Amino acid sequence: MKQNATILLDIHGMSCAGCVRSVEQALAQVQGVSSASVNFASRSAAVVGKASAENLIDAVKTAGYDAALHEVVSVKEQERQLGADLTEAVLKSLIVLIAASLLMADMWFGFLPSLNAKPAWLAISLVTLALMLFAGGQFYRNAAKAALHGAATMDTLIALGTAMAYFYSLVAVFLPGILPEGSRHQFFEAALYVIGFVSLGRAIEVYSRADASLAIQKLYNLAPRRVTILERGIEQTVSTASLVKGQHVRVNPGETFPVDGRMLMGKTSVNESLLTGESMPILKDEGDLVSAGTQNIDGSVIVEVLQAGEETRLAAISRLVAEAQNSKPPVARLVDRIASFFVPFVCAIAILSALYWWFLGPEPQLSYAFVTAVSVLVVACPCALGLAIPMSVMVGLGRGAATGILIRNSEILQVANRIDVLVLDKTGTLTVGKPHVVAVHDLDSDQLSAVMALEQRATHPVAEALVDSCEEMSITPASVSGVRQIAGGGVEGSFEDQKMLVGSLQYLEEEGVARLPRIDDRGTVVGVALGGQFVGHFLLRDKLREEAADVISELESRGIRCVIATGDRQRVAKRTATRVGIEEVYAEMSPEDKLNLVQSFQSEGMTVGMIGDGINDAVALSAADVGIAMGIGADIAQESADITLRESSLNGVTDMLNLSRRVMNNIYQNLVAAFAYNLILIPVAAGLLFPTLLSPALAGLAMALSSVSVVLNASRLRFS
């Protein structure tokens, strides 16, 4: 059976939030589609289901728009095209605005022929028509397509308003006798001003939203296109796209790692800031893992390819961000529904306004009727409304990705704002998930040197902790022989002709070591025996994250109830809870127990966040209203979560909540501005402030500025 897949489409011809709803409905009606989400800001759609791309594209075209499979284009090429498009749009707009200004200036200085000079005004009318089509042809084409499908969009309003201004002017110039004497005015400049201002505003809007999207692509378009591989000791340069698992790649200082891999040779510092948000370089040695997109700083290294191309973490993050940008917070669906009725509502207001001024207004009635109708049509275009949410979401998700917060679905931004209780796993979440030596008892420097030498040959996490501890004490490894790692026990070898054992007390007892002491198990005990006699021990514990207590305090101050849910022992869990300031502890829990705990909170009407890193957390992460995975955790935990903290720091939780609050505040600011703009200016355009009337030209300028203001406000998130 064919599995559900996500297909990304580029949508062409959308001009407002009403178009978004039309395209979504067309896609949703295709057989096999589970869900369809259209993003007005990125002019794209994400469709989940079993439908073919061909059927989806046909459905969009049937609805009156154009669609194509999303094509991956290099950032450099996109930037070049974006700059060229902006330059072209600005030049077209300026030409039209200059022409409109000349016509406007004639009203004061009278340098053009009078309206009685028909040949001259025939030329002016033809030039005006050519300029309208030159700079605003897309408005009329899109409006015609929408009309053929029984729809009305922003382009409908622009096309109606400017066409009315143009044809009224033709009548005033060539058939003045059919108009009352006081209404014989031409409005060619109004039509040109509307086209010029709206086109300029749209060009700025398109550039800003595309630039926001490119900021994310730049972040994840980091892997080099050409790499140096080693085969049979010979180096050769090949395309990154040709790499396969198991090949060996040389990465020199200053270069970017092209793959996810394991270091085979060399040592270096790696800048992972663009992937995880960690500002300090990370030391990488033989055996350590590296990720595509991170930068090699100061060493030439050989890396074994583990994942390449679309299988890397970098590519996975890029796909998730692209899909998340096309998702919508719940408030967006309400706005889409409102926008779908908005254009017909505006047309009705324009007609009623015209009828009022024609039949009940003062002289010249026809002029007033015309001006108010056109101004209402132009000023009410719902561009700002359509951009209010997707622009904030797009920029916010990009900002989160740049700081190490990967959000899989934008709905979570709205839900995260309402978290009542946060369930935290202990190991790997509140703690770093690795053993750390907290005490060394009764071992002298020679014995520590021998222990260090033995443990350097072992691969267990405990061995790594012992070696790290010895290095911190400036111990140098001694000469040992016959080293052997005992699975589940420890390490043995020969030191100064005596057998040395390093391992658990149970292992030492099984090996017949004498005088084993009774040791409090407040952590993991690693004993050391030499010549059959117990000589000392290490005490290890999982190290608490340095930021844990401060983060918990911050969350509690926000009114979020924090609880620990762990599979560890009650005493260990309680000790961790005390150290970080959490009072509510649930210990010795199975994955099912964690799931039941989350669901019990939800049954009490609480919005539940869950943060964890292990396979045993995956079920609870899926069930929580907001699932948060630590970046170093198990893949299944990250796949089950809504948010992944790439830096694996609990500071990412507060950063995520701050981002959620900022994005939602930005959305509400945009919505208030967009709705207020329409609520205030539509009555003004209809003549509420008579004798002051809003001219069509000023209406076009106001509409363009409303869209630009929303885009600029959303762009603030990039720097917050």
N, C-alpha and C positions, 0 to 999 in steps of 0.2 A: 504494500500500500504506500502511495506517495505521501511523504511527510510534509507537514507545514513548513514553509520557507518564507523568508522576508525578502521582498523585491523592492528595490529603491528605484523610483522613477523621477525624471526631471519633467516638470509640468510647465508648459508655455501658454501664455494668453490670460493668466489670472490677473485681475486688477483690484480685487477687494475681497473682504471676508465672505461676501455672498458667493463669490466664485469658489472659495474653499469648500463651502457646503455642497455646491453643485457637483464638484469633482468627487468629493467623498461619497456622496450618494450614488454617483455613477459607478465608482469602484466597488462599493459595498454590494451592489446588485449583481456583480459578476459571480457566476457559480463557482464555488470553491473558496471564496474570500471569507476569512474569519474576521478580519478587522482591517480598516483602512484609515490612515491619518495623513492629512495634507497640511503642509507647513507653508503659510503665505510668505513668510520672511525669506525662506530658502527656495521657494518655488519648487518644492519637491514633495513626493508622497512615499510613505512606507506602507506596503501592503503585505499582510500576513495571511497565508492560506496555501491552497493547492492550485490556484488558477495560473494559467500560463501568462507570460509577459505580453504575448501578442493579444490575448483577449483583454487584458487590462488596458493596453494602449488603445485598442479599438473602442473600448467603453468611454475612455476620456475623449477621444475624437468625436464620438457620437454625441457627447454632452456639449460639444462646441469648443473644445480646447485641444491643444496638441500635447503629446507626451512621447518620451523616449526613455529607454533604459538609462539609468544613471551611469555616466561615463567618467572614469577616473582620468583627469587631466592634470599634468604637472602643475605645481603651484606657480612656477615661473611663467608658464604659458597662461594660466588663469590671471595672474597679475598683469601680464602684458595686455591681454584681451580686455580686462577690466578697465585699465587705464585708457585704452583706445576707445572703448564704449563711452566712458565718462567724457572724454574730450569731445567726441562727436556729438553727444547729447547736449553738452554745454554750448558748443558752437551753434548748433541748430537753435537752441533756446535763445541765445543772445541775438542771433539774426532776426528772429521773430519779435523779440522784445524791442529791438531798435526800430524795426518797422512800425510796431504799435506806438512807440514813443513819438515817431514822426507824425503819425496820424493824430495823436493826442495834442501835440504841439500846434498843429494847424488850427485847433479850436481857439487858441489864444492869439496866434500870430497871422493866421489866414494866408499862408504862402501857397496853399494848393488852390486849384481852380474851384469855382463855386459848383454846387450840385447840378446846376443847369448845363455844365460842360460835360455832356454825356460821354463823348469819346474818351476824355481824360479819366473819368470815373469808371468807364468800362475797363480800361487798362489797370486802374487801381484795384478794382474788384477781382480781376483775373490774377494779379500778383498776390493779393490777399489769399485767394483760394489756393494758389500754388504753395504759399508759405504755410497755410494751415495743413495741407496734405504732406508737405515736406517735413515739418516738425511734429505733426500730430496724427499722421496717417494711421498709426496703430490704434488710436482711440476709435476711429470710425470702423476699421476692420473688425476689431473685437466686439464693438457694439452690434455690428451687423450679424456676426456669428451668434452672439447671445440672443438676438431677436429671432433668428431662424429656429432657435431651440426654445423659444418662449420664455427666455430669461432676461433679467435686467441687472446690470452691473454698474460699477463706478464709471466704466467707459461709456455706458449708456447715458449717464448724466452729463458727462463732458461733451459727448457727441451731440446730444439734444441741445444743450445750452449754447455751444458755439455755432451749431447749424442754425438755430433760431436767430442768433445775432447776425449771422451772415445773410440769411435770406430776408430778414427784416430790412437790413441795409440795402439789399438789392431793390426791394420794393420802394423804399424811401428815395432812392436815387432815380430809378427808371420808371416807376409807376406811382409818383407822389400823390396823384389825384385821388387814389383810393384810401388815403390816410387823412385823418384830420390834420389841419394846418399845424397845430402845436405838436404833432407827433412825427413830423417829417425830419428825423435825425438818422444819420448812419452810425452803426456800431461796429464797423470793421475793426477798430482798434480794440474793442472789448473782446471780440473773438480771438484776436492775435494775443492779447495779454493773457487770456485764460490758457490758451495752448502753451504759451511761453513759460508762464509761471508753473503750471502743472507739470510740464515736461522737465523743467529744471529741478523742481522738488522731487520728482520721481527719480531723476538721474542721481541726485544726492542720496536718496533713500536706497536705491539699488547698490550704489557704491558702498555705502555704510554697512548694509547687511552682508554683502559679499565679502567685504573686508573682515567682518566679524567671523564669517565662516572660514575664510582663509587662515585666520589666526590659529584656528584649531588644526587645519590641515598642515600648516607649517610645523606645528608641534609634533605631529605624527608622521610627517614626510621626511624623517631624519636619516633613514638608512641610506648609505651611499649606493649609487647605481653600479659601480665597478669595484671589485674586490680582488685581493691577491690570495690565491690558494696555493697550497703545497701538495704536490703529488710526486712521490718517489724522490723527495729532496729537491725537486725543481719547482721554482716559483713561476706562476703565470697569472696574468690578469684576465678575469672573466666577468660576465654580467652577474649581478647579485641575484637576478631572477633564475639563474641556472643552478644555484646552490642546492645541494641535497644533504639530508642527514648523514653524518659520519665524516664529511669532508673536513679538512683542516684549513683554517683561514689565518693569515697574518694580519694583525692590526697594529699600525705604527702610532707613535705619540701624536696626538692632535686629531686622529681619525675617529670616526664614529663606528661603533660595532654594528655590523650589518645583519647579525643573526642573534637568536638566543642560543647560547652555547656554554661550554665548560672550558676553563682555561687549562691548557695542557703544558704550557711552558711560559715562564716569565712572571713578573710581578709588576703591578701598576696601580695607580690611583684612577678611579673612575668617577666621572661627574654624572650622577643619575638625576640631577635636579629637574630636567625636563620631563622625566618619566614618573618620578616619585615625589618631587617637591623637596627632597632632602638637599639642603644647601651645601653641606660639606662633602668633599670627595670621599669615596669609599675605597679602602685598600683591598685589592683583589690579588689572590695568590693562586698557585697551581691547585686545581680542583674546585675553585670557586665558580659560581655561575655568573654570567653577564647577559644583559638584555639588549636587543636591537634598539638603536636610537640613543643609547648612552655613549658618552665620549671617553675615549682613552686619553689620559692626560700625559703620563711621563714614562711609559715603558713600552717596548716592542714585545708583543705577546702572540702566542699561537693559540687559537681557539678551535675546539671541536664543535661542529654544527649540530645542535640538537633540534632546533626549529628554524625554518627559513620561510621567507615570503609571507603568505597569508596566514601561516600557522604561528607566527611570533606573537608575543604579548602586545607588541606595538600595533600590529595589524588588528588584533582582537579589540584593543581599546578604540582604535579608529572606527571600526564598524559599530561598536556599541554607542559611541558618541553620535555618529551619524544617525543611528536609529532613534536614539533618545531625543535628538533635536526634532524629530517628526512626531514624537508623542506629545500629548497635551495634558496640562493640569485640568481638573474638572471645571474650573471657572471658564476655561476657553470654550467648552462646548456650549455654555450658555451664551457667550458672546457670538459664536457662529450662528446660533439660532436667531438671535436678535438681528444680526447683519443680513440674514436671508430675507427678512421682511422689510429691511430698512429702505432699500431703493424704491420699491413700489410706494412706500409711505411718503418718501420725499417727492416723488412724482405727483402724488395726490395733493401734497401741500403746495407745490408749485402751481398746479391747476387752480386750486381754491384761491390762492393769492392773486393770480391773474384775473380770475372772475370777480373777486372783490374790488380790485382797483379799476377794472373795466366798467363795472356797473355802478359802483358806489364811491369811487374815488374822485378827486378833483381833476380839473383840466391840467395837462392833457392825459386823459384816462388811459389811452392805448399805450403811451410811452411808459407810464407808471406800471401798467400791467406787464408789459414786456420786460422791463428792468427787474422787477421783483421776481418774476417767474424764472428768468435766466439766472439771477443771483442765487435763488434757492437751490436750483439744480446744481450749480457749480460749487457752492459753499458746503453742501451737505455730503459730498463724496466721502464714503466711509473708509478711506485709506488708513487714517490714523487708528481707527477701531480695529482694522484687520492686522495692523502691525503691532498693536499694543502688547499682546502676549507673546507671539512667536519671537519677536526681537529680543525681549527680556530673557526668554528661555534659551535662545541660541547663544547669546553673549554669556549668560550665567553658567551654562554647561561648559562652555569653552574656558571660562575663568576657573571653574572647578577642576577641569581636566589639567589645566596648567599648574594647579597647586596640589595635584595628587589626589583629587577627589573624583572618582569615576562614577557617574550617576547613570544608571541603565534606563531610567524612565523618568520623564519630567514630572509625572504625576506625584512622584515622591517629594518634590520640592514643596508642594502644598501640604502633603500629609505630614512631613517632618516638622512643620511649623506647629503641629498639634500634639507632639509626643507627650504622653502623661507618665509612662513608666519605661525605663530602659533596663533590659535584662542583659547582664554582662557575663560572658564566659570568663573563667579565671586564667587557665594556662594558655599562653600565647596572646592573651588580650590584656588583662591587667598585669600579667607578667610577660617577660620576653619569650618564654617558651623554651629556654635553654638553661641547663644547670650552671650554677655559678658557685665557686668556692667561697664560703663565708668564714671558715676557720680551719687552721692547720694545727694539729696537736702532736707534740712529742717527736717531731721529725727534724733531724739536723740537716745542715746544708748538703752533706755528702749523700744522705739518703734521698733528699729532694732531687739532687742531680740524677740519681739512678731512676727515681720515679719518672722524671721528665723524659729521660732517654727511652724508657719502656713505653710510655704513653704516646710518644711521638710516632711509634710504629703501629698504634691502634687507630681505629676509625670511629669508635663510639663517641657520642656527644659528651659523655663524662670524661673521656680521655682528653678531648679538646679543652674542657674546662680546667682539668688538672694542669695541662701544658700552659694555658693562659695564666693560671695562678703562679706557676713557677717563673714565667717570664716577667710577671709583675714584680716578683721578688729578686729579679736579676740573677736567677739561677742559670747555670750553663749545664747542658746535658753531659752525663758521665759516659764512660765506655761500658757497654753492656753487650751480652751475646745471648744466643739461643732464645730470642724473643718469640713468644707465641701468644696469640689472642685466644682466650677461651670464651666461646659464645655463651652469653648469659652469666658469665662469672667475672672475668677480669683479664689481666695480662700477667704472664710469668716470663722470667728470664734469669740470666746469671750476672751477678754483680760481685766483683772481688771474690770470685770462686764460691760464692754462696748463692743459693736459690732465692730469688726475690719474687714475692707475689703481691699484686695490687688488685684489689677487687672487693666485692661485697663480703660482709662478715660471714654469710652463709657459705660462700665459696671458700673463704679461708678455713672455716670449720671443717668443710668437706675434705680439704687438703691436709688436715691434721695439725693446724697451727695451734700452738699452746698459748695459754694465758689470754684468751680473748676477753676483753672487758665488757661490762654491761654499759651500753651507750644509749643515751636518750635519743629517740628517733625524731627529733624536730626537723629533720631534713634527711637527705640521702647520705649515708655513711660509707666511705670508701676506706678500707683498712689496708695497712702495709705490713707485710711480714718478711723477715730476713733470716735465713737459716732456720726456718721453722718456728721462729719466735715473733710474736706480735710486737711491733716497734712504734706504731702511731697510726693516726688516721686523718682523713679530710672530712669536713662536713660541707655538704653542698645543698643549696636551695635554688629554686627557680627565682631569678632576679626580678624584683618588682620594677615595672616601668617607672622611670623617674618622674614622668608627668602625671602618673595615675591619680595621686591624691589631689593635685590641683584641678585636674579635669573633673573629678567627681564632685569636688566642692563647687566648681562653676555650674555643673549640671543641677546640683541640688538648689543652688541659688536661683536658678531659672524655674524652679518648681517641678523639676523632673525627678520622679522617684527612681532611685537606682537600687537594683538588686543583683546579687551574684547567683548564677546557676552553673554548677560545676560537677563534674564526675569525680572530683578529688575528695579526699577524706574530710570529714566535718571539721576536725581540729585544724587542718591545714587551711581550709577555706575560711574558717573564722579568723585565723591569724592574718590572712591576706585582707579580709574585710576590715579588720581593726586598723590595719596600717593605711588603708586608703580612705577610711571614713564611711564605710557602708555598714548599715545595721542589719539589713535583711539578707540572709544567706540561705541558699538551698544547695545542699551538698549531696555527693554520691548519687547523682542523677544520670539516668540513661537518656539517650536521644528522645525516647518517647516521653520521659518525664519532663524534659525541657519543652517539648511541644505542648504537653498538657498545661504546663505553667503559663506559657504564652497565651493559650486559648482561655485559660481561666481568667486572666487579666482582661482579655477582650470581652468575655462574657459579662464582665462588670462595667462595660461601656468605655473602657480605657483604650487609647491609641498606644500601641506597644511598639517600641523599638527593640531590636535584638542585635547584639554585636558579638561576633565570634570568629574563630579561624579554623576550626577542625571539621573533620568529616562528621563527627557526632553533633555538630551545630547546624548542619545543613537543613534538616527538617524544620527546626524552629526558626531558622532564618527565612525559610520560604513562607512560613505561616505568619510571621510578624508583619505588622503594617508597614514597618520600615526595617528591612534587613541590612545590616552593615557588616561587611567582611574585612578582616585585616589582610593587607596585601601579601604577606608572606604565608598566608594560610593555604589550606588544601584547595585544589581547583574546584571541587564540588561545592565548597562553602562559598567561593566567589561566584560560581554560577547560580547559586540559590539566593544570593543577596541582591538587593536593589542598588546598593552603594558599595564600592570597594575603596578602601583607603590605601592607596599605593605606597605611602610612606610607612605604613604599619606603625603609626603613632596615634595614641589616643587623642592628641591635640586635633587630629583630623575630625573627631566627632564634633567638637565645638566649632571648628572651621566649617563643617558641613551645615550645622544649625545656623551659623551666622550667614552662610551663603544662601540657605533656604529663606531666611528672613529677608535678606537684601533683595533677592530675586522677586519674592512675593510682594514686598513693598514697592519695588520698581514696577511690577505688573499693575498693582492697584493705582500707583501714580499715573501710569500711562492710560489706564481705563478712565480714571477720573478726568484727566485732561481731554481725552477723546470725546467722552460723553458731554462734558461741560462745553467743549467747543461747539458741538452740534446743538445742544440745548440753548446756548446763548446766541449763536450766529444765525441759525435758521429763522427764528423770529425777527432778528434784525434785518436779514435779507428779505423777509416778507414785508417789511415796511413798518415794523413796530415803533421805530424811532422817527417816523415821518415828522417834519419835512426832510430829515436826513435819511438818505437811502444809500444802501451798500451797492456800489456799482459792480457789474460782472467782473471787471478787471481786478478790483480789490478782493472780490470773492475768490477768484482763482488764486491770488497771492495768499490769502488767509488759509485756503485749503492746503496749498503746498507747504506752508509753514507749519501747519498742524502735524503733517506726516514727518517732516524733518525734526520737529521738536520731540516726537515720540522716539525716533531713531537715536537722536543725541542723548536723550535721557537713558535709554537702554544701554548705550555705549559706555555710560559712566561705570557700569558694573565691571568693565575690563580693568579698571584702575582702582577699584575699591578693595 
